[in-house]
Amino acid sequence: MENHRCNTIAAYIVFVFAMALLSNAGHAADAASQGVQKPLSGPDLRIIFTQIANATIPAVVHIEVTQQQVVSAFPLQIPGTPFFFDQPQGSKKFKRELKGLGTGVIINDKGDILTNNHVIEGATDVKVLLSSGKYYPAWIVGRDPKTDLAVIRIKPDERLPFVTFGDSDKVEVGEWVVAIGHPRGLDQTVTQGIISAKHRQGITDPSSYQDFLQTDAAINPGNSGGPLLNLKGEVIGINSVIASESGGFEGIGFAIPSNLASTISKSLISYGKVSRGWIGISIQDIEPEKARSLRMEMPKGAVVVDVIKGGPADKAGMKKDDIVLKMDGKEVRDTGALRNQVATTPIGKTLQVTVLREGREVGLKVLVGDMEDSLKYLAVVVKERLGVEVRSIKTQEVENYGIDSGIAVKWLDPKGPMSEVGFEVDDIILEIEGQAIQGVEDFAGIVSVLKAKQEITILALDHRSGQSSYVQVQTR
């Protein structure tokens, strides 16, 4: 029923555009015969936006989240203070309940709803409000922090409308788009704008998988997880982030492309998690001077700065300073594109990779490994760069320190970078460069992309005092 409505909208839009073109052609002919120029009129966007809103709003839901948070009676995070200092023992902890709001889109008639991971992360209770006014309890099917996507599910007693995904690769800069969501709790809010840019990276956690669409359609807190639609009424993005100094709309919003969102949601529904490909290289973008020396019109590809010993790329013969140009016949635009392509490649598939080595192209066959198996290799990288081994935090540490994420120091090289600044075994690492550490894999992924001799800021918690502070560390 709902898909039929979407098809009807698409057909209507095509008809409107066709009539507009015919009308413009007629006006142009009349003007030419009279020697007068007349402005061309376009399709009636007012009607198109209305049609899209009416068809899509029933598939957009309001998400209410409850979280339990353990906090200290007095703040313990003191930026700028020396790290290891004689400080009083941690103060008394207590629990508090937090309420959050977000948006989601129904993606099938079974009750599966796609939203942002940050909307439901840490939730102890999730409720969904439909546009019909009905409330349903929801449970988490799966979530993927690396793309900030999650799927929740409700068990409705009615047939649900659902959205249709479009092809985000075909989206053009300047194209009209519509955003729907619940900003600041204002249900069923519709805004419009254009695609301002594509392939935006470096917006969030550098270890995450980013390829954002940028839009100037109004997006505010509460819009997270809502759809960004093209003029066919298809979802081409999931609204996720805004760039704002005020905390509200300033004309710069970012959406996760629908092709990535669709792939992740299918994996979460089928397996409850996302399995990612891995080939064992550290990469960086090509500097303009390097591109000029290679006679490139513009920088493209990715430079291999490190090949993890024993990893898939190492076994395939890839070397440091190789420039990856193509992967399975597809040009590598930059490091983000390469990383995303590898991650979404099925584990066990052989990639045909073209690299530029000492001025000539070399073909390699790389067998894609499992990202989960990469931890044993990444642990070596972490040990080499920071002189540390880490472990997951224990339940007792969560309760004692009032934290809900981070990793603990398991072993230290006495002459390593972290020992030199005062770290001890059992200290807790909470953030690196402002990015919260969710677990061992997260930590290893962030460290693996750090450069040699790079100065980084770590937020850590002293296991003796329970005090947290920032400390500067330089990688080896």
TITIMAR-207087 format. One line per field, with one value per residue (C-alpha): residue number from 0; x, y, z; chain. Coordinates in Angstrom, 2 decimals, always signed. Example, Ala and Ser with C-alpha at 12.3 -4.5 7.8 and 13.67 -1.06 7.14 Angstrom:
num = 0|1 .
X = +12.30|+13.67 .
Y = -4.50|-1.06 .
Z = +7.80|+7.14 .
cadena = A|A .
This chain:
num = 0|1|2|3|4|5|6|7|8|9|10|11|12|13|14|15|16|17|18|19|20|21|22|23|24|25|26|27|28|29|30|31|32|33|34|35|36|37|38|39|40|41|42|43|44|45|46|47|48|49|50|51|52|53|54|55|56|57|58|59|60|61|62|63|64|65|66|67|68|69|70|71|72|73|74|75|76|77|78|79|80|81|82|83|84|85|86|87|88|89|90|91|92|93|94|95|96|97|98|99|100|101|102|103|104|105|106|107|108|109|110|111|112|113|114|115|116|117|118|119|120|121|122|123|124|125|126|127|128|129|130|131|132|133|134|135|136|137|138|139|140|141|142|143|144|145|146|147|148|149|150|151|152|153|154|155|156|157|158|159|160|161|162|163|164|165|166|167|168|169|170|171|172|173|174|175|176|177|178|179|180|181|182|183|184|185|186|187|188|189|190|191|192|193|194|195|196|197|198|199|200|201|202|203|204|205|206|207|208|209|210|211|212|213|214|215|216|217|218|219|220|221|222|223|224|225|226|227|228|229|230|231|232|233|234|235|236|237|238|239|240|241|242|243|244|245|246|247|248|249|250|251|252|253|254|255|256|257|258|259|260|261|262|263|264|265|266|267|268|269|270|271|272|273|274|275|276|277|278|279|280|281|282|283|284|285|286|287|288|289|290|291|292|293|294|295|296|297|298|299|300|301|302|303|304|305|306|307|308|309|310|311|312|313|314|315|316|317|318|319|320|321|322|323|324|325|326|327|328|329|330|331|332|333|334|335|336|337|338|339|340|341|342|343|344|345|346|347|348|349|350|351|352|353|354|355|356|357|358|359|360|361|362|363|364|365|366|367|368|369|370|371|372|373|374|375|376|377|378|379|380|381|382|383|384|385|386|387|388|389|390|391|392|393|394|395|396|397|398|399|400|401|402|403|404|405|406|407|408|409|410|411|412|413|414|415|416|417|418|419|420|421|422|423|424|425|426|427|428|429|430|431|432|433|434|435|436|437|438|439|440|441|442|443|444|445|446|447|448|449|450|451|452|453|454|455|456|457|458|459|460|461|462|463|464|465|466|467|468|469|470|471|472|473|474|475 .
X = +0.00|+2.69|+5.07|+2.22|+1.81|+5.54|+5.39|+2.39|+4.38|+7.32|+5.01|+3.35|+6.70|+7.79|+4.46|+4.87|+8.40|+7.28|+4.41|+6.76|+9.22|+6.47|+5.09|+8.53|+9.11|+5.82|+6.55|+10.02|+8.59|+6.02|+8.68|+10.98|+8.25|+7.58|+11.25|+10.65|+12.41|+10.20|+11.39|+11.09|+8.85|+9.77|+7.70|+5.51|+7.82|+5.13|+2.98|+5.93|+7.06|+3.49|+3.15|+6.46|+5.52|+2.07|+3.48|+6.50|+5.34|+3.43|+6.74|+8.68|+8.57|+9.31|+11.71|+11.76|+14.72|+15.40|+18.95|+20.34|+23.58|+25.97|+27.50|+29.61|+28.13|+30.87|+32.50|+35.88|+36.95|+39.41|+40.86|+44.33|+45.42|+48.55|+47.67|+49.06|+48.66|+47.82|+44.06|+41.22|+39.41|+36.42|+33.19|+29.96|+28.22|+24.50|+22.22|+20.09|+17.58|+18.01|+15.42|+16.28|+14.43|+15.18|+13.72|+13.57|+12.23|+10.25|+12.12|+9.85|+6.39|+7.80|+8.33|+12.07|+13.07|+16.37|+17.83|+21.16|+23.18|+23.66|+19.89|+19.51|+23.01|+22.92|+19.11|+17.34|+13.93|+12.87|+9.39|+8.18|+5.38|+3.81|+2.27|-1.10|-0.59|+0.01|+2.83|+4.81|+7.65|+10.76|+13.85|+17.28|+17.95|+21.52|+23.67|+26.85|+28.75|+31.24|+28.56|+26.30|+23.41|+21.07|+17.93|+15.14|+11.95|+8.35|+5.56|+2.63|-0.98|-1.43|+0.13|+2.94|+3.92|+7.64|+10.14|+11.97|+15.73|+17.16|+20.66|+22.83|+25.65|+23.43|+22.73|+24.04|+25.25|+22.51|+19.71|+16.57|+16.00|+13.45|+14.17|+11.55|+11.94|+11.13|+13.50|+13.38|+10.33|+8.25|+6.68|+6.44|+8.52|+9.29|+12.12|+13.66|+17.00|+19.64|+22.61|+25.49|+28.33|+29.14|+31.77|+32.35|+34.81|+36.50|+33.16|+33.00|+35.25|+38.22|+38.09|+34.47|+33.25|+32.31|+31.04|+28.46|+26.08|+26.04|+22.74|+21.37|+17.91|+17.14|+18.25|+18.22|+18.63|+15.86|+16.18|+18.83|+17.80|+15.27|+15.19|+16.65|+14.59|+14.97|+12.11|+11.02|+10.22|+13.15|+15.42|+18.90|+20.31|+19.81|+20.25|+22.97|+25.12|+25.02|+27.94|+26.91|+28.43|+25.01|+23.82|+21.02|+20.58|+23.22|+22.82|+25.33|+23.89|+25.18|+23.40|+24.67|+24.25|+21.39|+23.59|+25.66|+22.61|+20.76|+23.75|+24.29|+20.60|+20.35|+23.37|+21.98|+18.60|+20.14|+23.00|+22.57|+26.01|+28.18|+31.10|+33.72|+36.48|+40.12|+43.38|+45.90|+47.25|+47.52|+46.88|+46.83|+45.72|+48.18|+49.70|+49.37|+53.14|+53.27|+50.39|+52.20|+55.39|+53.33|+51.75|+48.26|+45.76|+44.36|+45.27|+43.59|+44.25|+45.70|+49.32|+50.22|+52.16|+52.31|+51.64|+50.82|+53.10|+51.25|+48.07|+46.25|+47.99|+51.41|+50.75|+49.65|+52.91|+51.73|+54.52|+54.94|+54.72|+52.54|+49.71|+46.41|+44.71|+41.98|+40.13|+38.04|+38.14|+36.78|+38.98|+40.03|+39.11|+40.84|+41.56|+37.95|+36.66|+39.25|+38.54|+34.78|+35.08|+37.28|+35.01|+31.90|+33.59|+32.51|+35.07|+36.93|+36.57|+39.71|+40.13|+41.89|+44.03|+46.08|+48.93|+51.44|+54.95|+58.07|+56.29|+54.61|+51.29|+51.34|+48.38|+47.83|+45.28|+44.33|+42.19|+39.92|+40.18|+37.81|+38.12|+37.56|+40.73|+42.64|+42.87|+45.85|+47.68|+46.54|+47.68|+51.22|+50.78|+49.46|+52.39|+54.88|+53.38|+52.35|+54.13|+50.93|+48.59|+44.97|+41.94|+38.19|+36.98|+35.48|+32.00|+33.51|+35.44|+32.25|+30.53|+33.51|+34.31|+30.84|+31.88|+30.14|+32.96|+36.73|+39.54|+42.10|+45.89|+46.99|+50.76|+53.26|+56.66|+58.77|+60.47|+57.38|+55.53|+52.74|+55.03|+57.05|+54.04|+53.03|+50.51|+50.21|+48.60|+44.79|+44.50|+41.48|+41.68|+38.42|+39.19|+41.82|+41.78|+38.27|+36.92|+35.32|+36.79|+34.06|+36.28|+39.56|+38.76|+37.82|+41.08|+43.20|+41.46|+42.13|+45.78|+46.38|+45.72|+47.99|+51.21|+54.75|+55.81|+52.22|+51.26|+47.90|+45.65|+44.33|+41.63|+42.50|+41.30|+43.78|+42.87|+44.20|+42.26|+39.37|+40.32|+40.32|+42.49|+44.04|+47.60|+49.77|+51.47|+53.73|+53.62|+56.82 .
Y = +0.00|+2.48|+1.45|+2.00|+5.53|+6.20|+4.98|+7.25|+10.22|+9.41|+9.16|+12.44|+14.23|+12.95|+14.17|+17.64|+17.99|+16.85|+19.36|+22.09|+21.34|+21.34|+24.57|+26.18|+25.11|+26.72|+29.97|+30.10|+29.69|+32.47|+34.76|+34.09|+34.95|+38.24|+39.03|+39.11|+37.00|+35.51|+33.79|+30.01|+28.51|+25.27|+22.52|+23.40|+22.44|+23.35|+20.48|+18.07|+18.85|+18.41|+15.05|+13.82|+14.95|+13.33|+10.03|+9.83|+11.22|+8.00|+6.07|+8.50|+7.81|+9.70|+7.80|+8.34|+6.93|+6.45|+6.02|+5.23|+7.07|+6.66|+10.01|+11.49|+13.81|+16.27|+16.51|+14.82|+15.73|+18.60|+19.62|+21.09|+19.73|+17.58|+13.94|+12.13|+14.31|+13.68|+14.12|+13.01|+9.75|+9.79|+11.14|+9.24|+7.96|+7.97|+7.00|+9.39|+8.90|+10.73|+11.21|+11.59|+12.17|+11.22|+10.19|+6.92|+5.57|+2.37|+0.32|-2.73|-3.97|-6.16|-3.23|-2.63|+1.00|+2.57|+5.36|+6.71|+4.72|+7.83|+8.10|+4.75|+4.08|+3.14|+3.02|+1.06|+1.75|+2.71|+3.79|+4.64|+7.05|+6.59|+9.42|+7.81|+8.59|+4.99|+4.16|+0.92|-0.42|-1.15|-3.28|-2.99|-5.39|-4.27|-1.18|-0.08|+2.79|+2.97|+4.27|+5.70|+3.49|+1.21|-0.82|-1.11|-3.14|-2.85|-5.41|-3.51|-4.59|-2.86|-2.88|-0.32|+2.01|+2.04|+4.10|+3.24|+3.74|+5.62|+5.39|+7.90|+7.46|+9.21|+12.24|+15.49|+18.66|+21.30|+18.72|+19.54|+17.46|+17.20|+16.39|+15.03|+14.55|+15.63|+18.52|+19.46|+17.23|+19.01|+16.06|+15.65|+18.69|+19.01|+21.18|+21.56|+22.51|+21.25|+18.90|+21.27|+18.76|+15.05|+12.76|+14.83|+13.23|+14.19|+15.27|+12.80|+10.13|+9.67|+5.89|+5.75|+5.16|+8.53|+9.58|+12.21|+14.10|+17.77|+19.66|+23.06|+21.63|+22.67|+19.94|+20.37|+18.19|+15.59|+15.22|+12.51|+9.29|+10.98|+10.68|+12.97|+12.45|+13.28|+14.62|+11.07|+10.55|+8.12|+8.13|+9.14|+9.81|+9.41|+12.73|+12.40|+15.45|+19.24|+21.67|+24.41|+26.76|+27.56|+23.95|+24.64|+24.93|+27.03|+25.68|+22.83|+19.36|+15.91|+12.71|+9.14|+8.05|+5.64|+3.03|+2.68|+2.89|+0.20|-2.18|-1.71|-2.10|-5.38|-6.75|-5.66|-7.24|-10.51|-10.91|-8.30|-6.91|-5.75|-7.84|-5.77|-6.51|-5.72|-5.89|-4.60|-1.26|+2.26|+4.93|+8.67|+11.08|+12.21|+15.63|+18.18|+18.31|+14.52|+14.61|+17.21|+15.16|+12.22|+14.51|+14.04|+16.75|+16.52|+14.35|+10.95|+7.54|+6.67|+6.33|+3.22|+4.43|+1.09|-2.56|-4.75|-7.76|-11.01|-9.21|-9.76|-6.86|-8.00|-11.52|-10.05|-8.14|-4.60|-2.29|+0.93|+4.02|+2.19|+4.41|+2.56|+3.78|+1.22|-1.51|-4.00|-1.61|+1.32|+4.40|+5.14|+8.77|+9.13|+7.30|+7.46|+5.89|+3.09|+2.37|+2.26|+0.02|-2.50|-2.49|-3.26|-5.96|-9.52|-11.34|-13.94|-12.09|-11.45|-7.81|-6.82|-3.88|-1.54|+0.35|+2.87|+1.79|+3.68|+5.21|+2.10|+0.40|-2.99|-5.37|-7.24|-9.78|-9.18|-11.67|-9.68|-10.70|-10.24|-7.02|-9.03|-11.01|-7.77|-7.16|-9.47|-7.53|-4.12|-4.98|-5.11|-1.65|-0.25|-1.77|-0.27|+3.23|+3.76|+0.99|-0.35|-3.34|-2.77|-4.72|-4.20|-2.45|-4.63|-4.37|-3.39|-0.55|+0.72|+0.84|+2.26|+5.08|+5.84|+5.32|+3.52|+3.26|+3.20|+0.64|-0.20|-0.44|-4.08|-3.74|-0.92|-0.74|+0.93|+3.06|+3.60|+6.89|+6.23|+5.16|+8.32|+10.54|+8.60|+5.96|+2.87|-0.55|-0.42|+3.28|+3.91|+5.54|+7.40|+9.47|+10.05|+13.39|+14.08|+10.74|+8.52|+5.02|+2.37|-0.71|-2.41|-2.59|+1.08|+2.03|-0.09|+1.36|+4.94|+4.27|+2.46|+5.65|+7.85|+9.06|+8.62|+11.37|+12.64|+14.58|+13.37|+14.27|+11.44|+11.77|+9.22|+8.22|+7.50|+4.09|+5.13|+8.35|+8.04|+11.47|+12.11|+14.56|+15.24|+14.26|+14.79|+11.76|+11.56|+8.38|+6.59 .
Z = +0.00|+1.09|-1.70|-4.15|-2.74|-3.20|-6.79|-7.38|-6.03|-8.31|-11.32|-10.36|-10.10|-13.52|-14.96|-13.37|-14.72|-18.20|-18.26|-17.07|-19.86|-22.49|-21.10|-21.09|-24.69|-25.72|-23.88|-25.41|-28.93|-28.35|-26.92|-29.87|-32.39|-30.59|-29.96|-26.19|-23.51|-20.77|-17.60|-17.56|-14.89|-13.12|-11.51|-8.53|-5.66|-3.14|-4.34|-4.53|-0.96|+0.28|-1.45|+0.00|+3.52|+3.38|+2.13|+4.47|+7.83|+8.71|+8.44|+10.66|+14.39|+17.59|+19.90|+23.67|+25.58|+29.30|+30.57|+34.01|+34.70|+37.63|+38.58|+41.34|+43.93|+42.91|+39.46|+39.34|+35.83|+36.15|+32.77|+32.89|+36.27|+36.60|+35.95|+38.98|+42.01|+45.66|+45.46|+47.74|+47.20|+44.85|+46.28|+46.76|+43.60|+42.88|+40.03|+38.02|+35.24|+31.96|+29.22|+25.56|+22.30|+18.73|+15.41|+13.48|+10.19|+9.73|+7.11|+6.72|+7.64|+10.45|+12.78|+12.27|+12.78|+11.72|+13.84|+15.08|+17.58|+19.73|+20.12|+21.89|+23.25|+26.93|+26.95|+29.66|+28.17|+24.63|+23.54|+20.04|+19.20|+15.76|+13.78|+14.51|+18.19|+19.26|+21.70|+21.52|+23.67|+21.59|+21.99|+20.41|+17.52|+16.96|+16.91|+15.16|+16.83|+13.96|+11.58|+14.32|+13.18|+15.10|+14.53|+17.09|+16.77|+17.84|+17.69|+16.20|+16.09|+12.75|+9.29|+9.22|+6.37|+5.58|+3.60|+0.38|+0.07|-2.91|-4.39|-2.51|-5.06|-7.62|-5.43|-6.93|-5.20|-5.46|-5.51|-3.51|-0.37|+2.43|+6.10|+8.48|+12.22|+15.74|+16.56|+20.24|+20.62|+17.95|+16.18|+12.41|+11.49|+7.77|+6.40|+2.96|+1.45|-0.94|-0.91|-0.11|-0.55|-0.69|+0.84|+3.97|+6.40|+9.66|+11.13|+14.02|+15.57|+13.17|+13.66|+12.49|+8.92|+7.47|+4.06|+4.96|+2.72|+3.75|+3.61|+4.52|+5.30|+8.88|+11.31|+15.09|+18.22|+18.01|+14.22|+14.71|+13.01|+10.75|+6.94|+4.30|+1.14|-2.55|-4.66|-5.49|-1.82|-1.42|+1.63|+0.49|+3.97|+7.72|+9.52|+12.13|+12.93|+12.86|+12.89|+15.28|+17.84|+19.29|+19.52|+17.02|+13.26|+11.48|+7.95|+8.16|+8.71|+7.85|+6.86|+6.58|+2.91|+2.27|+0.57|+3.73|+6.01|+4.04|+4.13|+7.87|+8.73|+6.82|+8.69|+12.06|+11.34|+10.12|+12.62|+15.33|+14.50|+11.60|+10.33|+8.51|+6.09|+6.91|+4.95|+7.49|+6.28|+7.67|+5.03|+4.55|+1.84|-0.82|-0.18|-3.03|-3.56|-3.88|-6.38|-8.48|-8.50|-9.82|-12.45|-11.05|-12.03|-8.50|-5.48|-5.55|-4.08|-0.67|+0.45|+2.45|+5.50|+7.28|+6.43|+9.41|+9.44|+8.75|+7.64|+4.32|+2.53|+3.72|+2.42|-0.92|-1.31|-0.59|+0.61|+2.53|+0.23|-2.32|-3.56|-3.85|-7.03|-7.73|-5.92|-7.91|-10.86|-8.84|-8.46|-4.90|-4.23|-0.85|+2.40|+3.56|+0.37|+0.54|+4.19|+3.63|+0.58|+2.40|+5.44|+3.38|+1.28|+2.22|+4.35|+2.29|-1.01|-3.09|-4.06|-7.28|-6.15|-8.34|-6.64|-7.94|-6.94|-7.99|-10.97|-12.35|-11.71|-9.97|-9.66|-6.38|-5.15|-1.52|+0.43|+2.75|+6.39|+9.34|+11.33|+14.52|+13.77|+13.38|+17.13|+17.58|+14.86|+16.09|+19.62|+18.25|+16.70|+20.00|+21.86|+19.41|+19.32|+22.95|+24.88|+26.41|+26.47|+27.43|+28.60|+28.96|+32.11|+34.83|+36.33|+39.67|+38.01|+36.37|+39.76|+41.67|+39.25|+37.89|+34.25|+31.42|+28.86|+28.54|+28.72|+31.43|+31.27|+31.47|+30.89|+30.37|+28.76|+31.51|+28.83|+26.70|+26.04|+28.52|+31.35|+30.86|+31.62|+34.72|+33.67|+35.87|+35.45|+36.06|+35.16|+32.91|+29.46|+28.74|+25.63|+22.96|+21.14|+22.42|+21.17|+23.81|+24.01|+23.92|+24.14|+23.25|+19.53|+19.49|+21.22|+18.86|+15.81|+16.89|+17.78|+14.47|+12.49|+14.61|+13.04|+14.39|+16.85|+17.01|+20.14|+21.45|+24.38|+26.56|+29.21|+31.87|+35.32|+38.11|+39.58|+43.00|+43.55|+41.09|+39.71|+35.96|+34.06|+30.66|+29.78|+26.70|+25.16|+22.10|+20.02|+19.05 .
cadena = A|A|A|A|A|A|A|A|A|A|A|A|A|A|A|A|A|A|A|A|A|A|A|A|A|A|A|A|A|A|A|A|A|A|A|A|A|A|A|A|A|A|A|A|A|A|A|A|A|A|A|A|A|A|A|A|A|A|A|A|A|A|A|A|A|A|A|A|A|A|A|A|A|A|A|A|A|A|A|A|A|A|A|A|A|A|A|A|A|A|A|A|A|A|A|A|A|A|A|A|A|A|A|A|A|A|A|A|A|A|A|A|A|A|A|A|A|A|A|A|A|A|A|A|A|A|A|A|A|A|A|A|A|A|A|A|A|A|A|A|A|A|A|A|A|A|A|A|A|A|A|A|A|A|A|A|A|A|A|A|A|A|A|A|A|A|A|A|A|A|A|A|A|A|A|A|A|A|A|A|A|A|A|A|A|A|A|A|A|A|A|A|A|A|A|A|A|A|A|A|A|A|A|A|A|A|A|A|A|A|A|A|A|A|A|A|A|A|A|A|A|A|A|A|A|A|A|A|A|A|A|A|A|A|A|A|A|A|A|A|A|A|A|A|A|A|A|A|A|A|A|A|A|A|A|A|A|A|A|A|A|A|A|A|A|A|A|A|A|A|A|A|A|A|A|A|A|A|A|A|A|A|A|A|A|A|A|A|A|A|A|A|A|A|A|A|A|A|A|A|A|A|A|A|A|A|A|A|A|A|A|A|A|A|A|A|A|A|A|A|A|A|A|A|A|A|A|A|A|A|A|A|A|A|A|A|A|A|A|A|A|A|A|A|A|A|A|A|A|A|A|A|A|A|A|A|A|A|A|A|A|A|A|A|A|A|A|A|A|A|A|A|A|A|A|A|A|A|A|A|A|A|A|A|A|A|A|A|A|A|A|A|A|A|A|A|A|A|A|A|A|A|A|A|A|A|A|A|A|A|A|A|A|A|A|A|A|A|A|A|A|A|A|A|A|A|A|A|A|A|A|A|A|A|A|A|A|A|A|A|A|A|A|A|A|A|A|A|A|A|A|A|A|A|A|A|A|A|A|A|A|A|A|A|A|A|A|A|A|A|A|A|A|A|A|A .
